[in-house]
Every structure is written in C-alpha cells, then in structure tokens.
Amino acid sequence: MKGSLRGATLFRGLAPVACLVFVVLLCLPPAAAQAAAERPPVGIGIIIDGDAEGEPSQMIRARELLLQGVKQEILALTRQEFDVSFPPEKQLSGEWEIESIRRALDALLEDPEVDLVLAFGPLSTSVACGRPVLPKPVIAPFLIDLEAQQAPFDGQASGRHNLNYSTIPVSLKQQIERVRELVGFETVHCVVDRLIGEIEPEIRARTLRLTREAGALGVPVPLSTRAAEALDALPDDTEAVFILPLPRLSPRELQRLMRGINERKIPSLSWFGIDLLRDGALMALSGETSLPRLARRVALNVQRTLLGEDPGASSI
C-alpha cells in the first residue's frame, strides 16, 4: 500500500513535466516544414519568342513540352536545397518582335524577384547571346547556329559570365556537299521564316555563304505562316530546297509545303526535324532530339548555377 502511494506521488510530480515536454514537442515544426523554411527562395523568369498564331507549329509544341520537362526536372533536382518557383507573371512573350524580346529580357534582368532567366526560343537566345554583360544567369536551350548567331564560345562553354546555351553540333557545309553528291545541283532555294530572315540576317547570310563554299548558289525564299508563300516563289526549274527553321508554320502547313515540294520531285534538305523526313525530305541536318534528355541537361545547368557555378563555365 505504501508502495502504491509512493508511485502515485511520483506520477503526480512528473505529470507537469510530461505535459510541458508534450507542449514543447507539439509546438516544434515538422522536419519537412523546417527544412522548407531554411531553403532560400529562387524565382525563375522565362522568355518565349512568341505565342502560336492558330495551330501551334512543331517547334512551338516541342518548346512547350521541353519547358514543362525543364520545370519538373529543376524542381526535382533542387527541392532539397532551394525553394524554386516559376511565377506565371514572370513568363513573358516577345510576340515575334525583336524589340519586344529585348524589352522582356531587360524586364526580367532588372526584376529583383527574378534570380535566373530561361530564354526559350532561337530569337530570345540570340538577344541573350548579343548582350556583352548579363547581370543574372541566363540559360538558353534554343541556339540554332553558334557562328551565325554570334554566340560566344570558349572550349566546351560559352566563356561569358552568366550565359549558358545549348546547340546542335552540325556542319552545314558538309551536309550540303553530301546532298550535292547524291542528287547534284548548282542552285538551292533556302526556305526561311520571314522573321528570322529579317531579325537574324546573319543566319541567312551565313547559310548562303556556306552554300557557296559547298559549290552551290543559295537563293532565299521567305515565308510567314502559309506554305503557298514559298511554293509560289519556287521557280519551275528549282533544283533543290533547303528548309531552315520555321517556328510559326503549323504542322498542316508544313505538310502542305513538303507535299508541294515532293509533287514537283524537288530534293529537299531540312535543318531540323525527323518529322520532315517522314514527310518526304531527302535529308535532315539533325535527328530526333530527346526532349527528356535535353530537359535534364538544362535542369542540371540550372542546379549548378544555383549552387554557385558560373553558367559561362558550364558545358554547352
């Protein structure tokens, strides 16, 4: 009986202590919430060249899939170290105008809530590569041609502070020489989006120069959003067609373009796209791009940047 009384007395003495410990434990934040509170916030801004005008082109569809994959990969890679967000109001469209793209880049580079910029488009990439000074990291996975777009290059990296881009290593001159060996031609008509031809004249100029070096005369054929613009411009004696990137041409119009070229039995060379090979192009400079692999590559460069590595030193 005395033992029971001593036990009860001891329990009554410890009860307040136990309650205090319980309250303290209850007030402590969960480990996940505590870890989240310790992660520094990171705001990522995005520039796209322009929105789809009607049915989205294959390049725009690929851009949207890649952007979605990049976001997922970045969040997966950085969730232990950073609280990354992609504010919708920080995704800006250049509306297919070079000055609008420049203003969009300026706005994101000056925005204190944006820590890093993704340039999602060949025109946005060109604008970023043309900046001698970038106050914030810019990651650009849409470089079409390193030399034509005057992108800085130093070994395996851009070599420019805060700039990282991705490109496809192809030799335009060698590919044209290869096609000439197969079919033989003296003149090749180069179909190019009118905007790229006007905004990035260096791409067109270099294409024509390399075509000359490959032994052929290049003739530019601009179009906007309708295949008929190019088909009507091709003369009856067209020997070959070189199709440059057409970011605004819908899949239906692209098929019309290829059908019109093939019906006239004109050999064609495409800069990008396995889809054009399926539609009847003779050759493409680049094969099918693995979007998941490219998304992972971009996300890894973003992660390295957030961890302190200069994007200009990261491999391209």
C-alpha positions in Angstrom: 0.0 0.0 0.0 2.8 2.4 0.9 4.5 1.5 -2.5 1.3 2.4 -4.4 1.2 5.8 -2.6 4.8 6.5 -3.4 4.1 5.6 -7.1 1.1 7.8 -7.2 3.0 10.7 -5.6 5.8 10.2 -8.1 3.4 10.2 -11.1 1.8 13.5 -9.8 5.2 15.0 -9.6 6.2 14.0 -13.1 2.9 14.9 -14.8 3.6 18.7 -15.1 7.0 17.9 -16.6 5.5 15.4 -19.1 2.8 18.0 -20.1 5.5 20.6 -20.6 7.6 18.3 -22.8 4.5 17.4 -24.8 3.6 21.0 -25.4 7.1 21.9 -26.5 7.1 19.0 -28.9 3.8 20.0 -30.2 5.0 23.5 -31.0 8.0 22.4 -32.9 7.5 22.5 -36.7 7.7 19.2 -38.6 11.1 18.3 -40.1 9.9 18.9 -43.7 8.4 22.3 -42.9 11.5 23.3 -41.0 13.7 22.2 -44.0 11.5 24.1 -46.4 11.8 27.3 -44.2 15.5 27.0 -44.4 15.6 26.7 -48.3 16.4 30.0 -50.0 13.6 31.1 -52.4 14.5 31.2 -56.1 12.3 32.9 -58.7 12.9 31.9 -62.4 11.7 34.1 -65.2 11.0 32.8 -68.8 11.1 34.4 -72.2 9.4 32.8 -75.3 9.8 34.2 -78.8 6.0 34.3 -79.3 2.8 32.5 -79.0 1.1 30.3 -81.5 -0.8 32.0 -84.2 -3.6 29.5 -84.7 -2.5 25.8 -84.7 0.9 25.6 -83.0 3.9 24.7 -85.1 6.0 21.6 -84.3 8.7 23.8 -82.9 6.2 25.5 -80.5 4.8 22.2 -79.4 8.4 20.9 -78.8 9.1 24.2 -76.9 6.1 23.7 -74.6 6.9 20.0 -73.9 10.6 20.9 -73.2 9.5 23.8 -70.9 7.3 21.5 -68.9 10.0 18.9 -68.6 12.6 21.5 -67.6 10.3 22.8 -64.8 9.8 19.3 -63.5 13.4 18.4 -63.6 14.5 21.6 -61.9 12.0 21.1 -59.1 13.1 17.5 -58.7 16.9 18.3 -58.6 16.7 21.4 -56.4 13.9 20.7 -53.9 16.4 19.7 -51.1 18.4 23.0 -51.4 16.1 25.7 -52.9 12.5 26.7 -52.9 12.2 27.3 -56.7 9.1 28.9 -58.3 8.1 29.9 -61.8 5.7 32.8 -61.3 3.2 33.0 -64.2 3.6 36.8 -64.4 7.4 36.3 -64.9 6.8 34.3 -68.2 7.0 36.9 -70.9 6.3 36.6 -74.7 8.3 38.5 -77.2 5.3 38.5 -79.6 7.7 37.6 -82.5 9.2 41.0 -82.4 12.9 41.6 -81.7 12.4 44.8 -79.7 9.7 43.2 -77.6 12.1 40.3 -76.8 14.8 42.8 -75.8 12.3 44.6 -73.5 11.2 41.3 -72.0 14.8 40.4 -71.3 15.5 43.8 -69.8 12.5 43.5 -67.5 13.5 40.1 -66.2 17.1 41.1 -65.7 16.0 44.1 -63.7 13.3 42.4 -61.7 14.5 41.9 -58.1 12.1 38.9 -57.8 13.8 37.0 -60.7 17.1 35.2 -59.9 17.6 33.3 -63.2 16.2 33.6 -66.7 15.3 30.8 -69.2 15.4 32.0 -72.8 13.1 29.6 -74.7 13.4 30.4 -78.4 16.1 31.0 -81.1 15.3 34.7 -81.2 15.4 35.1 -77.4 18.7 33.1 -77.4 20.2 35.5 -80.0 19.2 38.5 -77.9 20.8 37.0 -74.8 24.0 36.0 -76.7 24.3 39.5 -78.1 24.5 41.0 -74.6 28.1 41.6 -73.6 27.1 41.9 -69.9 24.4 39.8 -68.2 23.8 40.8 -64.5 21.9 37.5 -63.9 22.3 33.9 -65.1 20.6 33.2 -68.5 20.1 29.6 -69.6 19.2 29.3 -73.3 18.5 25.8 -74.8 17.5 27.0 -78.4 20.6 28.2 -80.2 20.2 27.3 -83.9 23.7 28.1 -85.1 26.7 29.1 -83.0 28.5 31.2 -85.5 25.6 32.7 -87.3 24.0 33.9 -84.1 27.4 35.3 -82.9 27.3 33.2 -79.7 30.5 33.4 -77.5 32.4 30.1 -77.3 35.4 29.0 -75.3 36.2 25.4 -75.5 33.2 23.5 -74.1 31.4 26.5 -72.6 30.2 30.0 -73.6 33.1 31.6 -71.7 30.8 34.6 -71.0 29.8 35.3 -67.4 26.2 34.3 -66.6 25.5 32.8 -70.1 24.8 29.1 -70.9 23.2 27.8 -74.1 22.6 24.5 -75.9 23.1 23.9 -79.6 23.2 21.0 -82.1 26.8 20.5 -83.5 26.2 20.0 -87.3 28.3 21.0 -90.3 26.0 22.8 -92.7 28.7 22.9 -95.4 29.4 19.1 -95.2 25.7 18.3 -95.3 25.1 20.4 -98.4 28.1 18.8 -100.1 26.7 15.4 -99.2 23.3 16.2 -100.8 25.1 17.6 -103.9 26.9 14.3 -104.2 23.6 12.4 -104.1 21.5 14.5 -106.4 23.7 17.2 -107.9 22.6 20.8 -108.2 24.0 24.2 -108.9 21.4 26.3 -107.1 19.5 25.6 -103.9 16.5 27.6 -102.7 16.6 28.3 -98.9 13.1 28.5 -97.3 13.3 30.6 -94.1 10.8 32.2 -91.8 10.5 35.8 -92.8 11.1 37.0 -89.2 14.3 35.0 -88.8 15.5 36.3 -92.2 14.7 39.9 -91.1 15.7 39.8 -87.5 18.7 37.5 -87.8 20.2 38.3 -91.2 23.4 36.7 -90.1 21.8 33.3 -90.1 20.6 33.8 -93.7 23.9 35.4 -94.7 26.0 32.5 -93.3 23.7 29.9 -94.8 24.2 31.5 -98.2 27.9 31.8 -97.7 28.4 28.2 -96.7 26.2 27.1 -99.6 28.6 28.9 -101.9 31.5 27.2 -100.2 29.8 23.9 -100.8 29.7 24.7 -104.5 26.1 26.0 -105.0 24.3 29.3 -105.2 21.8 29.9 -102.4 18.5 31.8 -103.1 16.5 32.9 -100.0 12.7 32.1 -100.1 10.9 33.8 -97.1 7.5 32.7 -95.8 5.4 33.6 -92.7 2.6 31.2 -91.9 1.4 29.8 -95.2 3.2 27.2 -97.4 1.9 28.8 -100.5 4.1 31.8 -99.9 7.2 29.6 -100.5 5.7 27.2 -103.1 4.6 30.1 -105.3 8.1 31.6 -105.1 9.9 28.5 -106.2 10.6 28.6 -110.0 9.8 25.7 -112.3 13.5 24.8 -112.7 14.2 24.6 -108.9 16.9 22.0 -108.4 16.9 21.6 -104.6 15.3 23.2 -101.5 16.9 23.8 -98.1 14.3 24.2 -95.3 15.5 26.4 -92.4 13.7 26.6 -89.0 10.0 27.6 -89.5 8.8 28.2 -85.9 5.5 29.8 -87.0 4.4 27.3 -89.6 1.7 24.9 -88.4 2.1 21.1 -88.9 -0.7 21.2 -91.5 1.0 24.0 -93.5 4.4 22.2 -93.1 2.8 19.1 -94.6 1.5 21.2 -97.5 4.9 22.7 -98.1 6.5 19.2 -98.2 3.7 17.8 -100.3 4.1 20.7 -102.9 7.9 20.1 -103.0 7.6 16.4 -103.4 4.9 16.6 -106.0 7.4 18.6 -108.1 10.1 16.0 -107.3 12.4 18.5 -105.8 15.0 17.1 -103.4 14.9 18.8 -100.0 17.3 19.2 -97.1 15.9 20.1 -93.6 17.8 21.9 -90.9 15.8 20.4 -88.1 13.4 17.6 -87.6 12.8 13.9 -88.1 9.2 14.9 -88.9 10.2 16.4 -92.2 12.0 13.1 -93.1 8.7 11.3 -92.5 7.0 13.9 -94.7 9.4 13.2 -97.5 12.6 15.3 -97.0 15.7 13.7 -98.5 17.9 14.5 -95.5 17.9 16.4 -92.2 20.9 18.0 -90.5 19.9 16.8 -87.1 18.0 13.8 -86.0 15.2 13.5 -83.4 16.1 15.4 -80.3 15.4 13.6 -77.0 13.4 16.2 -75.1 13.7 14.5 -71.7 17.4 14.3 -72.1 17.6 18.0 -73.1 15.3 18.9 -70.2 17.6 17.1 -67.8 20.7 18.8 -69.2 19.1 22.3 -68.8 18.0 21.5 -65.3 21.4 20.3 -64.3 22.9 23.6 -65.6 20.3 25.5 -63.5 21.2 23.4 -60.5 24.9 24.0 -60.9 24.2 27.7 -61.3 22.1 27.9 -58.1 24.9 26.1 -56.3 27.4 28.8 -57.3 28.9 27.7 -60.6 29.2 30.4 -63.3 26.9 29.4 -66.2 29.6 30.6 -68.6 31.9 27.9 -67.3 29.2 25.1 -67.6 29.5 22.8 -70.6 27.1 23.6 -73.5 
